[in-house]
Amino acid sequence: MANIEIDGKALTVPDGSTVIDAADAAGIYIPRFCYHKKLSVAANCRMCLVDVEKAPKPLPACATPVVEGMKVQTRSAKALAAQKSVMEFILINHPLDCPICDQGGECQLQDLAVGYGKGESRYHEEKRVVFNKNLGPLISTDMTRCIHCTRCVRFGQEIGGIMEMGQIGRGEHSQITPFLGNAIESELSGNMIDLCPVGALTSKPFRFKARSWELRSTPSISPHDGLGSNVEIQSKNGTVVRVLPRDNEAINECWLSDRERFSYEGLNAADRLQRPMIKQNDQWRECDWQYALDFAASALKAVKDKRGAAEVGALATPHATIEELFLLQKLTRALGSDNIDFRLRQADFSAELQDAPWLGMPVAELSELNSVLLVGTSLRADHPLLALRLRQAVRGGASVSLVNPVDDDLLMPLAAKAIVAPSAMVHALDQVRCALAGENVEGATQAIVAALKSGEKKAVLLGNLAQHHPQYAELHYLAQQIAELSGAKLGFLGEAANSVGGYLAQAVPQASGKNAAAMLSAAPKAMILLGVEPDRDPYNAAQAMSALRDADLVVALCAYKSDALLESADVLLPIVPFSETSGTFVSTEGRVQSFVGAVKPLGESRPAWKVLRVLGNLFELAGFDYENSEEVRNEALGDGNVAGKLSNALKSAKPLSSASIAGLQRIGEVAAYHSDAVVRRASALQKTHAAATQAWMNGGVLAKLGVAAGETVKLSQGNGSVTLIAARDDKLPDGCVRVAAGCAATAALGGLFDEIKVERA
């Protein structure tokens, strides 16, 4: 520790701290532009110059380490003169366009110019102009405003993991520019908007929508993956117009993925369902709530009485709140059925779990791991901020290994990897287990084992691809064995906001009930859908649509009137997305986070928990007299001991089996910006490269098919077929075709990892 003095205030600070760190900790403000607590020190803006005793000239507070006995003045005449001089230099070329700048009202330069700028400029020459850069559909540029703080450049290098921006030129000719004029493709690119202290980088979807002082901010939780990122939802006139990160060091730090940031565009999509609708004589018509609810209740009762309660089933999206999931299962079971599930994309339900599967550790511990084995994950697309945590661990010396059917760039060096077909993943993991047990193996397995044996803090993490795999139970069992043999923690990267909460809400079948796959293959006669888009969300979309067409009754609680629901449902009850209701998500680390609605429900739509409560009352069921969502949450979570209900252990060992695919096998991970109904309708996200859908194969597979990259191919699974552009990726394993799921272009196809036929269109 060092004893120093800042502005006459005696402080004791840790050795290695900088003056700006010490000042911030003491609540003493020092102006700055280039400094940011999460980025390396650049010291290039010079706005933080301070007066240090015995120093011949002012020193930058961000780059000056504290020493014992140091005395610093931040507001002395010498310091203020230096700061004002720097401000004058910065403003020499800065345009006076604050009235039309989207950063107006929340601009650091604007704020500091008031305190440190002059009322007029001594510079009368022409100001320089810098042409704008095309950074893609998410970030708008006005580069003449850039002050070269290099925050965006350092973010890409140090946080995003990919250097897409750089600085060229010198002096007055300096420019921040993307390399080779390419658009920014990082899944974290929107953070550059937050980091930019001026109006050079702003949000393209938000451009000219509102001023900061016109916005109403509401703290909330993002529903799009299992992390539970803390966000600030900003609205104007009852419409969500922007989403920003809310600092939480234990979860998302100060960052936000592009999916969480820009998905709000889908909240008020053109196909939002605003009034209840009923299909009569194959024609849809709008009606009032009372009529729709009475119709749904009486129709459900009729099917139950005629077919039996076992012919009633309920499916829910894992992006629904605890309250909604709990009331759905409570209603279904009160009707006498145990057919309830939220695990729509899971194919294998043979594993017997002890409790709810979870991350196995707090999110913050990911950055501290020494060795990690990733199994079945498109990490950057599925869990962008967890990928960031692992990159932090790698920068600290950790080793990361991968067993996966795809070899995407994770923007970090890998210690070892085994890229194999989905059907070979069980064998690859079994080889790792055997090697850890002392048996002789060859190839990449040895490198994976060597990495797992290093370090003290280790983890084996199963991603979305593993959890959707047809041999998921065997992968789970092998991962558990590997974790035990290597002394690692076993964890699951939660797919959705309530991948853990769904278990806690008991939205899974018990002994006599059917799981999601069984329901969609056996086709119950009455189905209740909660937030489900049947052509996008299940493991086998074609099978799901067929099952719903064959049902006597489909009651859909939905926020959007999609084509699939208009085709397969009988009644549509308009419910609201997360931004218009109160509720609770339980993150993949088991953290319970509740939130309130940011805006009022659109049209006549209602929170789903209220709709389910009324349905329970119409059936005259006991225990549906809730006054608010907090009462539902308290009943759903019981004593609140969530930690005691989390476990990744299997009840019994899972015997291994071999899988074989006669022809080509599909690798059907869910596309990055098609994970849920809201994201799919975010127009800016759908314009990015990550939303493009193609049929990817390696050169050998293309040659066997007689197809060249860029040609159109027909892909078939079962009775469904689609046409896509063939693309080449020589890192894919033989015998595989990578075709994303969750999007309209592939909705007619079948299982995510089933056999697929490919031919020239």
N, C-alpha and C positions, 0 to 999 in steps of 0.2 A: 504494500500500500504506500501511496505517496501523499504527503501533505502539501496542498497547494492553496492558492488564493485567487478567486475570480471576482472582480468588481468589489473587492473588500470582504468577500465572504469566504471564510475558511472552510476547506473541503478536504476530505480524505477519500482518495479514489484508488482503484486498483492500478498496479503497475502495468504499463502497456496501453493504458487508455490514452486517447487523444484529448486535446483541449475541448473539442466540440462534444465529445462523449461526456466529459465531466460537466460541461455547462448544461447539457440537456438533462443530465441526472439531477442537477441542482435547480432546474427550472429557469435557467438563464438563457434567453434566446440569443442566438448568433445567426445572422442572415446567411443563407446558402442557396445555391442552385444545383451544383454538380453532386454534392454529398447526399447519400441516401444510406440509411442504416443497414440495408441488406446488400449493398454493392461495395465493391472495392473503392479505395480512395483514389480519385483522379486529380484533385486539387487544381483543376484547370479553369474554374470560373473566377476564383480569387475573391468572391463576395464575402467570405468568412474571415477576412484579414482582421487580426486583433493585435493589440499592443502588449508585447511581452517584455517585462522588465529586463534590462540589460541587452535586449536584442536591438541591433542597429536599425532595423526596419520592421514594419508589420509582418506577421507570419500567418499563414493559413491555419485556422484552428482545426480543420479536418485532418491535416497531415502533420501536426505538431504534437509529438508525444509529451506527456506530462513528466516532469522531473521534480524531485524533492525540493521544496521551497519556492517553486515557480509562482510568480505573481503576474496575473493577466488582467488587462483592462479591455472590456469589449465596447465601452461607450466613451472612452477618452477622446480628446480632440484628435489625436494621432490616428486612432482606430476609425473614428467616424469619417475623417478626411479620406482615408484609404478606401473605405467602403463606398463613399459617395463618388469617388473617382472611378472605381470599378463600375458602378451603376451607370455613370455617364458614358463610359466606353461601350457598355452593353447596349445602351439605347441609341448609339450613333446610327446604326443601320436598322434598328428595329422599326417596323411599320407602325404608324399610329392608327391602327384599325380595330381598336378595342370594341367599338360599337357593333362590329359585324363578326367578331371573333367568338367562336364557341367556348373558349376558355374564360371569357369575360365573367367576372364575379367569383371565380375560383382559380385565379391565375396568380402564381407566386411572383412573377415579374411585376404584375400590376400592384400587388400589395407592397412589395419592397420599393417600387418606384415612388409610392406615396411617402414612405419613410426616409428614403435615401436619394431620391432623384431631385433634379432641379425643375423649376417651373417652366424653363425654356431651354432650348438646345443651343450650344455654341457652334454646332456643326451645320453648315449651310450647303454643302455639296450634295449631289444626288446620292440617294441611298441605293445600295446594291439590291438586286432582285435575284432570287434563286428559283428556278423552275421546280414545280411540284413533282413528286415521285408517285408512281402508282404502286401502292403497297398491298393491293387486293381489295376485297369487298368489305373489310372490317375497319380499316384505318384510313382516315382522310388526312391529307398532308397540306400544309401551308408553310413550305420550307423557308420562306423569307423571314418568318418569325423565329427560326431556330437560333438559339444562343450557344450551340455547341457544348452543352454540358456533358454530352456523351453518355447520359444515363441509359438511353435506348440501346446503345452499342454494348455497354457493359452488361445490361440485362440479358441480351442474347448470349453472350459468352459465358456468363457466370450462373445464370438462373435458367434460362430457356434451354441451354445446352447446345445451341447452334448459333453461330455468328452470321446473321443475315444482314446486319447493318454495319457500316463502317464510315470512317471520316477520310475524305480525300482533300487535297489542296492544303495551302498554308495561309495563315493570316486572314486577310479579308476574303480570300478566295476559298476558305474552308467550306466544305459541305458534308452534311450527313446524308448518306445514300445507301440504298440496298445494293448488294453486289450484282453486277451484270444487269441491273434493272429488273431483277426478279421480284415478284410479289412475296410478301412475308407468309411463310407457311407453318410457322410454329403454332402449336395448339395453345400456347400461352401468350400470343402476340398482343392481346388487348391490354396486358399490363403495361406495355409501353405508353399507352394513353395516360394511365394514372401517373407514370413516372415523369412524363414530360412536364416541366415546370411552366411552360408557355403554351401557346396555341399552335405549335408546329404539328403535333400529332393529336388528332381528335377522333372521336368515334364517328364512323361514316353512317351507321344506321341512326344515330342520335343527332346528326348534323342539322342545325337550324330548327330543332324541335322545341326547345325551351331554354330559358335562362335558369341558372342555379337557384336564384331566389324565388323562382316560381314553383319549385319542386317540393313535394311533400315526401319525406324519407321515412321508411318503415323498416326496422330490422327484421330479417327473415332468415330462412335456411334453404339452401338449394336442394332440389329433389332429384337431380339428374344422375348422381352416382352415390356410392356408399360413404363418401367422405363427410358429407354434411357441411359443406362450405358455408361460412357465415357471410351473408350478403346484406346489402342495403338496397331495398327496392324503392326507386324514386318515381313518383307519379305526378301527373298534371291533369287537372280536370277529370279525375277518376280513371285515367288511363296510365298504365305503366309505360314509361318512356326511357328508363335507364336502370341498369343494375350495376352496382359497384361492390367491391370487396369490403368486408368489415373485418378489422384486425382481430385475429385470434391465433396467437402463437402456437397453441396446442393443436390446431386443426389446419387451417389454410394460410397461416401467417398473415401476410398482407396481400396475398396473390389471389387470382381467380382465373380459372380456365376460360377459354373463349366460349365453350359450350354453356357454362353458367352465366357468363357475362351477356351474351347476345341472344340467348334463347327466348328472352322476353317478347321478341317479335311474334312468336307463335301464340301468345296469350290471347290476342284479338284477331286471329286469323279469319279469313272470309268464311270458313265453314264452322265457326263457333255455333254451337247449338244454344239458342236463346229461349226457346219455348218447347214444351213437351210435344212429342209427335207420336202418332199411332198409325200403323199400317192396316188398312181395311180394304179388302178386295184388290190387294196388290197396289194400292195407292196410299201415299203418305199424306197425312193432313195434320195440321197443328191443332192442339186442344188446350184446355186449361189443366192446371195441376191436379185438381180434384178428380177430374174425369180420368186422367192418365194413371193416377195412383190407384183408383178404384179398379180400373181395367187390369192393371198389372197384378194387383192382389187377387182379384177374382179369377184371373186366368191361371195364376200360379196354383191357387187352391184347386181349381178344376183338374189340372194335370196331376197334382198330388193325389187327389181323391181317385182319379181314374187309373193312373199308372203306378201309384205308390210313391212314398217319400224318397225312396232310393233312386228314382228317376229325376230328381231335382239336383242340380249341381250349380256351383258358383265359382267363378274365376275372377281374380283381381290382379291388377297391376302392382308390382312391388314398389311403384312410385307413389302409391296411395298412403295416406296418413295412418298412424296406429289406430286412431279413432274409427276411421272408415273400415279398415280391415277387421277390427274387433267386432263392430256392429254387423258386418256382412256375415262373419262366421257365426255370430250369435243368432242372427235371423235364420240362417240356413239350418243350424242345428235345432232351433226351436221348431222348424217345420218338419223335423224328423230325419234330416239328411246329414250325412257326414262328408259329403262330396264338396270340399272347399279347398282351394289351393291358390297360391300367388306365384309359384315357381314356374312361370309359363314357359321358359326356354330350357328347363331342365329335361333331359331325356331319360336319365337313369335314376330310379328311386329305390334301388335295391339296398343302399346303405342304411343301416339303422343308427341314427344319431342319438347321442346322449342328451344333447341340448342344442341351442341355436349356434350354428357355426359363425365364427367372427374372425377378426384380424389376428387375434391371439396376442395383441400387445397394443399399447397406446400408439396413435399415429406418429407422435413426436419421436418415438423410439426407432422408427425406420431410418432416420438420419444418423443414428448411432450404431447401426449394425456393422459387423465386420465381414460377414459372409451371408449371401442370399442366393437361394435357388428359386427361380421363377418357373412355374409350370403352367403352360397353356394360357398365355395372356398377350393381347395386343395392348401393351401397357400404356403407351402414350395416348392412344385413342380412348381406351376405357377408363383409365385412372390418371389423368394428366398431372394432378398435384401429388399423387403418391409416387409417380415417376420422378417428379422433382425431388421428393424426399430421398429416393434411392440415389439420384445423381449427387445429392449432397453427401451421402454416405460414401460413394465411390471417390469423390474428391477428398474425403478424409482417409482414404486408403482401403476401403471395403472392396471385396470381390463379389461380382454378380455373375451367376451362371444361368443358363436358360435351356429348358426342354420345351419345344414349341413346334407347331407346324409351319409357322411363318417366321421370317428373319428380318423384320422391320428394324430400322435403325433406332435404337433406344437412346441415342445421343449420349452414350457413356460406354467406355470400354468394357467388354465382357471377358471374364476369366476363362470361360468355356461355354460351349453351346452344342446342343444336339437338335438339329432341325430335321424332324421326321414327319412322316404322314400321320394324321390323327390315329389311324389304325395301329401304328407302331409306337404310340406314346407309352402305353402300358409296358411294353417290352423295354423301352429306353429307361423308364423309371426303375423297372425291376433290375436292370443292369447296375444302376447306381446303388440300389439297395444291396445287391450281391457284393459289389466291390467294397462297400462299407462294412459288410459282414466278413470280409477277408477273402472272398473268392476272386479268382483271376478273371479280369475282363480286359477288353481292348478299346482303343479309339478314344473318343471324346469323353467317355465315362470316367476315365482315370483323372482327367483334368477337372471335371466337375467334383469328383470325390476329394481331390487334393484341395480345391477351394473350400469345400464344406468342412474340411478338417482344420482349417486355419481360423484363428480368431476365437474370441469368447462369446460374442453376441451374434447368434446365427438365426436364420429364419428360412423356412420352406413355405412359399406363398403360392396358392392356387388361384389363377385368374378366371376370367369369364369363360374362356375357351375350355378350360378344364371342367368347370362346373356345368357346361352345356354338353359335354362329351358323352357319347353313348356308353362309355365305360367309366363314368365319373366315380362310381363307388370304388372301383379298383385303383384309380388314380389317387383317390382320397386315402385308401388303405396303404398304398405304397408310400405316399408322401408322409403319412403318419409314422411308418416304419423308418423311413430315412431320417425324419426329425428325431426320433428316439435314438437311432444309432449314432447320429452326429451331434447330439446334444443341442439341437436347434428347436426353436418354437415353430409350431405349425399354424398357419393362418390362411384365411380366405379373403380375397379382395372383393368386397361386397359390390354386387352389380348395380344395385339401385338404392334409393334413399331408405327403404325399409326391408332390405334383404335380411337383416337381423330382426327388425321389428315385426315382420310377418310371423315369425315363429313365436315371439312374445305375445302377439295378439291372437295366437292359436288359429291362424288362418291356414292351417294344414290339416289333412285328414288324420283321424285317429285310426284305430284298428280296422274298422269296417268301411271306411270311406275310400273313395277313389282320388288319386292324385291328378294333376293336370293332364299328364299324358294319357292316363287311363280314361279320364272323362272324354277327352277328344277322340280317342279311338273307339270307345263304347257308345258315344253319342247319347247322353241323357236326353230325355224328352223335354225337359224344361231347364233353361240355363239363365243364370243371372250373371251379367258381366259388369264389373266395376272398373271403369277406365281402360278397358281392354280394346285394342284394335286387332281383331282376329286375323287379319292378313299381314300383320307386321310383328306382333309380339310373341306368338308361340314358337316352339321348336320346329314344328311342321305346319307352316301356314296353310298349305293346301288342304291338309287333313282337318285343320281347325275349321276352315270355311265349309268343308263338306259336312262336318258334324253339326254345325249350326244350321245349315240348310235343311238337314234331316230332322232337326228338333221341332217339336210341336209349338214351343214357345221360347222366345229369346227376349229377355228384358235387359236392356242396356242402359246403365248409368254412365253417361259419357259427356265430355265437354265439347266434342266435335261430331258432326254428322258425316262421318267418312263414307266413302262409297261401299266399303265392306259391310259396315253396319246397316246402311240403307238397304243392302241386298239381303242380309241375313237376319236382322232383328225384327221384332214385332212392335215394340214400344221403345222409344228413346226418351229417357228422363235426363234433362240437362243439369249437369253438375258443374262445379267450378274448378279451375286449376288451383294450385297451391297459393297463388297470389291473392285469391279472393276468399280464403277460408282460414280458420284457425286449426291448428293440428300439431302433431308430434312426429318427428322422425327419430329413429334409433340408428346411429351411424354404424359403420363396419367395426369400429372399435368399441361399440356398446355404449356410446354417449347419447343420452336422452336430451333432445333439443326441441322445445316447443316454440311456436311462432303464432302470429296473428295475421289476419288478412290485411293487405296493403291498400286494396281498393274494394269498392262494393261489387257484388256479383253483377255480371253483365246480363242485361235483359231480365228474363224470369228464371235464370239458372239459380241453383241453390247448392249450398255445401252438401256433399254426399252423406255426411253423418246425419244431417237433418232428414234427408230423404229416406235413409234406412230406418231412422227412428220412427218416422210416420208409417212406413210399411209395417213395422212391428206393431204399431198401434192398430193399424187396419186389420191385422190378423188377431188382434186382441191378445197379444203375447205379453206375459209379465216381464218386468225389468226393462222397459223401453221408455221410461219417463225421465229422460235427461233434459236438463235445462241449458246446459252448455257443454262444450267439448271437453272442458277440464274434468267434468264428472265421468265422461266416457274414458278419458285417458287414465284417471285414477283407478277405475275398475279394471281396465285392460292390463295395467302394470302391477296391480295388486299391491304388495308391500313395497314396491319400488326397488327391490333387490335385483337389478338387472344383471350385475356381475355374476351372481349365483346361478343364472340361467344360461350362461354362455359356456360352450365347450365344443372343441373340435374333435373330440374322441369318438370313435366308433364303438358300438356296444359289442361287436364281435368281429373276428377276422373275416376278410372277404376273399374267397378263393379266386385265383387269377384264371382268366380265359384268354384265348387268342381271338383276335378279330381279323376278318379278311373281307376285302371288297373286291368283287369280281372285275369291275371296270374301274373307272375314275372315281375318286372320292372327293366330295365337296368339302372345302374348308369355308365354313359359313359363319364367320364372326360377324357380329352386329356392327354396321357401319358407324363411324364416329359420331356423326350428327343425325343419327336415326334411332337413338336409344329409347326415346319415348315420344308420346304424342305432341308435346309442346315443342321439343327440339326439331322434330320433322317439319314443323311449319315456320321455323325461323328462316326467313328468306335470305338474309345475308350469309348465314352459315351454309345454306344449301348452294351458295355460289362459290364456296371455297373448293380447293382441290380435294379435301378430305371427303366431300360428299359425292364425288364422281364414282360411278359404278361400272366396273369392267370385269371381264372374265380373265383372271390372271393364271398363266401356266408357264412352266419353264420351257426352254427351247426344245428339249427332247419330246415333250408332250405335244407341242405345236407341230413338230415335224411329223410325228406319227399320225396326227390328224390331218396333215396336209394343209395346215392353216398358217398364215403369216400374221404377225402382230399388226393390228390395225384393221384386219378384216372382221366382218360380222359373223358371229357364230350363233347357232341355236342350242340352247341348253334345256334339257328335259329331266324332270323327276316325276315319276308316276304319270298322271294325266296332264300335268302342267308343264308349260314350256315358255321360255322367254328368249329374246334375241339381245345380245350385247356385243360390244367391241372386244375382240381378243387383245390381250396385252401380255407382254413377256416379262417374266421375273425369274431369272435363273437361280435365285436363292430358294425357290419353292421346291419341296421334295417331289420326286417322280410319282406319277400316278395320281396327282392332285390338281384340282381346279379351285382357285380361290374366288368365291363369289359371295359378296357381302349380303347380309340379311337386314330386315327392318325397313327396307325402302320399296317404293312402288315398283321399281324396275325389276325386282326379283320376287315380288309377293306371290306369284303363281307357282313358285317352286316348293319343294318338299323339305325334308329334314336338313338341318344345318350341316351334319356330317355324314349324310347318307350317300349312296351311289348316285352319280349324275352322268348323263350322256351329253356329249358335245359333238356337234357336226357343223360343217360349213352351212351357213344360212342360204 
